[in-house]
Amino acid sequence: MKPEAQRIAIAKACGYKLHEWGITAPSGTDSPRFTLPVIALLPDYLNDRNATAEMLKHLPVGFRHTYIENLERVLGSEFWEIQNIDERMAMLEATPAQKREAFLKTMGLWKEES
């Protein structure tokens, strides 16, 4: 999935609405409307750990277990079988890229590139 498509999919999952004229931010934000180009004005879910943390706040409670399982797969490990503390710490230190891939897979929004 291309980075721009990831960023847009996450923004929509977090409550942003995209329109031809711009975007409407989720309620409770300071600037509810922006003009084009919209991609430049969305949170930087691709690199910013704060934006990634905000993204995870939009993960429905019932999806958290699935998110952890998807993050395990992205990291290439089975967390529940890990005995080494360093490998367990990798779950906490996952990069924004790893977290967003797991998030998008959990929300059913991940699309494999062809």
Phi and psi restraints in degrees (value plus and minus 20) as a CYANA .aco file:
   2 LYS   PHI     -87.3   -47.3
   2 LYS   PSI     128.4   168.4
   3 PRO   PHI     -74.7   -34.7
   3 PRO   PSI     -62.5   -22.5
   4 GLU   PHI     -82.9   -42.9
   4 GLU   PSI     -61.6   -21.6
   5 ALA   PHI     -84.7   -44.7
   5 ALA   PSI     -57.5   -17.5
   6 GLN   PHI     -82.4   -42.4
   6 GLN   PSI     -66.9   -26.9
   7 ARG   PHI     -81.7   -41.7
   7 ARG   PSI     -62.0   -22.0
   8 ILE   PHI     -87.9   -47.9
   8 ILE   PSI     -64.0   -24.0
   9 ALA   PHI     -81.7   -41.7
   9 ALA   PSI     -61.8   -21.8
  10 ILE   PHI     -86.1   -46.1
  10 ILE   PSI     -63.9   -23.9
  11 ALA   PHI     -78.4   -38.4
  11 ALA   PSI     -63.8   -23.8
  12 LYS   PHI     -82.6   -42.6
  12 LYS   PSI     -62.2   -22.2
  13 ALA   PHI     -84.6   -44.6
  13 ALA   PSI     -44.8    -4.8
  14 CYS   PHI    -112.8   -72.8
  14 CYS   PSI     -14.4    25.6
  15 GLY   PHI      86.0   126.0
  15 GLY   PSI     -21.2    18.8
  16 TYR   PHI     -94.0   -54.0
  16 TYR   PSI     123.3   163.3
  17 LYS   PHI    -136.0   -96.0
  17 LYS   PSI     104.8   144.8
  18 LEU   PHI    -116.4   -76.4
  18 LEU   PSI     113.7   153.7
  19 HIS   PHI    -148.0  -108.0
  19 HIS   PSI     149.9   189.9
  20 GLU   PHI     -82.9   -42.9
  20 GLU   PSI     -53.2   -13.2
  21 TRP   PHI    -108.6   -68.6
  21 TRP   PSI     -30.1     9.9
  22 GLY   PHI     135.4   175.4
  22 GLY   PSI    -167.3  -127.3
  23 ILE   PHI    -151.9  -111.9
  23 ILE   PSI     134.8   174.8
  24 THR   PHI    -130.6   -90.6
  24 THR   PSI     103.7   143.7
  25 ALA   PHI     -97.0   -57.0
  25 ALA   PSI     140.3   180.3
  26 PRO   PHI     -79.0   -39.0
  26 PRO   PSI     132.6   172.6
  27 SER   PHI     -80.9   -40.9
  27 SER   PSI     129.8   169.8
  28 GLY   PHI      72.5   112.5
  28 GLY   PSI     -19.2    20.8
  29 THR   PHI    -116.4   -76.4
  29 THR   PSI     139.5   179.5
  30 ASP   PHI     -90.7   -50.7
  30 ASP   PSI     -54.9   -14.9
  31 SER   PHI    -139.5   -99.5
  31 SER   PSI      72.8   112.8
  32 PRO   PHI     -90.9   -50.9
  32 PRO   PSI     -39.1     0.9
  33 ARG   PHI    -153.4  -113.4
  33 ARG   PSI     121.7   161.7
  34 PHE   PHI    -148.7  -108.7
  34 PHE   PSI     144.6   184.6
  35 THR   PHI    -125.6   -85.6
  35 THR   PSI     150.2   190.2
  36 LEU   PHI     -86.4   -46.4
  36 LEU   PSI     133.9   173.9
  37 PRO   PHI     -99.5   -59.5
  37 PRO   PSI     110.0   150.0
  38 VAL   PHI     -89.6   -49.6
  38 VAL   PSI     -56.1   -16.1
  39 ILE   PHI     -78.5   -38.5
  39 ILE   PSI     -55.9   -15.9
  40 ALA   PHI     -89.7   -49.7
  40 ALA   PSI     -40.3    -0.3
  41 LEU   PHI    -120.6   -80.6
  41 LEU   PSI     -24.4    15.6
  42 LEU   PHI     -98.0   -58.0
  42 LEU   PSI     134.6   174.6
  43 PRO   PHI     -76.2   -36.2
  43 PRO   PSI     128.4   168.4
  44 ASP   PHI    -105.9   -65.9
  44 ASP   PSI      54.5    94.5
  45 TYR   PHI     -84.5   -44.5
  45 TYR   PSI     -35.3     4.7
  46 LEU   PHI     -99.2   -59.2
  46 LEU   PSI     -49.0    -9.0
  47 ASN   PHI    -151.9  -111.9
  47 ASN   PSI     -45.0    -5.0
  48 ASP   PHI    -109.6   -69.6
  48 ASP   PSI      97.0   137.0
  49 ARG   PHI     -83.7   -43.7
  49 ARG   PSI     -50.6   -10.6
  50 ASN   PHI     -87.8   -47.8
  50 ASN   PSI     -61.8   -21.8
  51 ALA   PHI     -84.8   -44.8
  51 ALA   PSI     -57.8   -17.8
  52 THR   PHI     -84.0   -44.0
  52 THR   PSI     -61.7   -21.7
  53 ALA   PHI     -83.0   -43.0
  53 ALA   PSI     -59.6   -19.6
  54 GLU   PHI     -85.1   -45.1
  54 GLU   PSI     -59.7   -19.7
  55 MET   PHI     -77.2   -37.2
  55 MET   PSI     -64.9   -24.9
  56 LEU   PHI     -87.3   -47.3
  56 LEU   PSI     -40.8    -0.8
  57 LYS   PHI     -87.8   -47.8
  57 LYS   PSI     -40.1    -0.1
  58 HIS   PHI    -112.6   -72.6
  58 HIS   PSI     -15.9    24.1
  59 LEU   PHI     -97.1   -57.1
  59 LEU   PSI      98.6   138.6
  60 PRO   PHI     -78.2   -38.2
  60 PRO   PSI     123.4   163.4
  61 VAL   PHI     -73.3   -33.3
  61 VAL   PSI     -62.3   -22.3
  62 GLY   PHI     -88.2   -48.2
  62 GLY   PSI     -28.6    11.4
  63 PHE   PHI    -122.6   -82.6
  63 PHE   PSI     -22.7    17.3
  64 ARG   PHI     -83.4   -43.4
  64 ARG   PSI     -61.2   -21.2
  65 HIS   PHI     -82.7   -42.7
  65 HIS   PSI     -63.0   -23.0
  66 THR   PHI     -84.2   -44.2
  66 THR   PSI     -58.6   -18.6
  67 TYR   PHI     -80.1   -40.1
  67 TYR   PSI     -66.2   -26.2
  68 ILE   PHI     -80.9   -40.9
  68 ILE   PSI     -62.3   -22.3
  69 GLU   PHI     -82.7   -42.7
  69 GLU   PSI     -62.4   -22.4
  70 ASN   PHI     -87.0   -47.0
  70 ASN   PSI     -58.4   -18.4
  71 LEU   PHI     -84.4   -44.4
  71 LEU   PSI     -58.3   -18.3
  72 GLU   PHI     -77.7   -37.7
  72 GLU   PSI     -65.8   -25.8
  73 ARG   PHI     -84.5   -44.5
  73 ARG   PSI     -62.0   -22.0
  74 VAL   PHI     -82.0   -42.0
  74 VAL   PSI     -60.5   -20.5
  75 LEU   PHI     -97.1   -57.1
  75 LEU   PSI     -33.1     6.9
  76 GLY   PHI      59.4    99.4
  76 GLY   PSI      11.4    51.4
  77 SER   PHI    -161.1  -121.1
  77 SER   PSI     143.5   183.5
  78 GLU   PHI    -129.4   -89.4
  78 GLU   PSI      78.9   118.9
  79 PHE   PHI     -72.1   -32.1
  79 PHE   PSI     -62.9   -22.9
  80 TRP   PHI     -88.4   -48.4
  80 TRP   PSI     -39.5     0.5
  81 GLU   PHI    -115.8   -75.8
  81 GLU   PSI     -27.7    12.3
  82 ILE   PHI     -92.8   -52.8
  82 ILE   PSI     108.2   148.2
  83 GLN   PHI    -125.1   -85.1
  83 GLN   PSI     -44.3    -4.3
  84 ASN   PHI    -101.1   -61.1
  84 ASN   PSI     104.6   144.6
  85 ILE   PHI     -82.1   -42.1
  85 ILE   PSI     -52.1   -12.1
  86 ASP   PHI     -84.3   -44.3
  86 ASP   PSI     -58.1   -18.1
  87 GLU   PHI     -90.2   -50.2
  87 GLU   PSI     -55.8   -15.8
  88 ARG   PHI     -85.5   -45.5
  88 ARG   PSI     -57.2   -17.2
  89 MET   PHI     -83.3   -43.3
  89 MET   PSI     -47.5    -7.5
  90 ALA   PHI     -79.9   -39.9
  90 ALA   PSI     -51.8   -11.8
  91 MET   PHI     -82.0   -42.0
  91 MET   PSI     -58.6   -18.6
  92 LEU   PHI     -96.4   -56.4
  92 LEU   PSI     -47.1    -7.1
  93 GLU   PHI    -122.5   -82.5
  93 GLU   PSI      -0.9    39.1
  94 ALA   PHI     -78.1   -38.1
  94 ALA   PSI     123.7   163.7
  95 THR   PHI     -94.1   -54.1
  95 THR   PSI     142.4   182.4
  96 PRO   PHI     -75.5   -35.5
  96 PRO   PSI     -57.2   -17.2
  97 ALA   PHI     -82.0   -42.0
  97 ALA   PSI     -63.3   -23.3
  98 GLN   PHI     -87.3   -47.3
  98 GLN   PSI     -61.8   -21.8
  99 LYS   PHI     -86.6   -46.6
  99 LYS   PSI     -60.3   -20.3
 100 ARG   PHI     -90.8   -50.8
 100 ARG   PSI     -54.6   -14.6
 101 GLU   PHI     -83.3   -43.3
 101 GLU   PSI     -65.2   -25.2
 102 ALA   PHI     -82.9   -42.9
 102 ALA   PSI     -60.7   -20.7
 103 PHE   PHI     -81.3   -41.3
 103 PHE   PSI     -70.6   -30.6
 104 LEU   PHI     -83.0   -43.0
 104 LEU   PSI     -58.6   -18.6
 105 LYS   PHI     -85.8   -45.8
 105 LYS   PSI     -60.9   -20.9
 106 THR   PHI     -83.6   -43.6
 106 THR   PSI     -59.6   -19.6
 107 MET   PHI    -103.5   -63.5
 107 MET   PSI     -20.2    19.8
 108 GLY   PHI      53.3    93.3
 108 GLY   PSI       5.5    45.5
 109 LEU   PHI    -128.8   -88.8
 109 LEU   PSI     -26.4    13.6
 110 TRP   PHI     -93.4   -53.4
 110 TRP   PSI     112.8   152.8
 111 LYS   PHI    -145.1  -105.1
 111 LYS   PSI     104.2   144.2
 112 GLU   PHI     -89.8   -49.8
 112 GLU   PSI     119.9   159.9
 113 GLU   PHI     -98.5   -58.5
 113 GLU   PSI     124.9   164.9
